Amino acid sequence: MYIQIRMLVKKISVEVKVGILFIIAVVLFIWGFNFIKGTDLFGGRRLFYAVYDKVEGLEPANKVKVNGLNIGQVSHLGFIPGTSLICAELYIKSDLPIPKNSIARIYSTDLLGGKAIEIILGDSDKLAVSGDTLQSELEISIREQVSEQVEPVQKKAMALINSLDSLLMSIQGVFNPESQDNIISIFENIRVAIFSIKNSATLVDTLLAKEKSNLEKIISDIENITANLRDNNDEISTIFRNFAILSDSLASADIPQTFREAQEAIENLKIISDKLNRGEGTMGQLITNDTLYLNLQQSTENLNKLIEDIRLNPKKYVKFSVF
């Protein structure tokens, strides 16, 4: 019986040893795996979060850096329930103080599409604590930057190709016989125009030489006029003021009423003229009836003779008697 109990204890001891060794191996495996990924299971750690619309290829275990120095890694990525936003869990193993307004920016580490997160430290006096959510930002990828740089060059290249194509078409058109004749004609017209301009310039020079004295006289007269205007500036100012007063008077006058009265006067004169032409009234008879005019002239002459005779021979017409 004793021997059986001893053998059972020995058997249990072996199984316990194997179990303990298995547990130790599993723990070492987990620790080693996380150690290779950069996670220190036995050190103090802080967790921060950042929310993105898209992560552009960011994956768990990607590095988290500050000023190029690795301070942690991305420990988890997942959608926020009920939304399309992605929450990144950042495991920070450094004791570096991180201000509360720091920014977790995703950036490209190489041309192959590798990603990492750089924490841009803020200037807040308040420090972020484990569990806080940092501001997020997504850097334009290198591919997008290259595309933005290449796109304008591509557009310019296409425009240049189109211009070259148009130029080649134009050159091809120039070498046509008809186009060559047109070019020759154009150059001939240019030559004739230049010759005409040259002749015109010669004529102008000749004319100026002939009329030099007249031009000098004209210039002298202009200078005299300018001097007179300067000397009589006060009188000219008075004239302009008078014109201004006259203009104001005309502006204040009832011009339409004046024109209406003038029109009525003209119409009255026309009526009188028509009556005179028709011989109406005494003036009309005098103007249109020659007999009346001659009789009136004869009566006037006779009256003048009578007055003259009375003046010369008053006794002939006036008799005095004395008592």
FENCORWO-V805307 format. One record per run of one state. SS is the DSSP state (alpha for helix, beta for strand, coil for the rest). FROM is the first residue (numbers start at 1). TO is the last residue. If there is no record, write none. Layout:
BEGIN
SS_FROM_TO ; SS_FROM_TO
END
This chain:
BEGIN
coil_1_1 ; alpha_2_37 ; coil_38_45 ; beta_46_52 ; coil_53_62 ; beta_63_66 ; coil_67_68 ; beta_69_79 ; coil_80_85 ; beta_86_92 ; coil_93_98 ; beta_99_99 ; coil_100_102 ; beta_103_108 ; coil_109_114 ; beta_115_120 ; coil_121_126 ; beta_127_127 ; coil_128_132 ; beta_133_138 ; coil_139_141 ; alpha_142_174 ; coil_175_176 ; alpha_177_210 ; coil_211_211 ; alpha_212_231 ; coil_232_232 ; alpha_233_252 ; coil_253_254 ; alpha_255_278 ; coil_279_280 ; alpha_281_288 ; coil_289_289 ; alpha_290_312 ; coil_313_313 ; alpha_314_316 ; coil_317_323
END
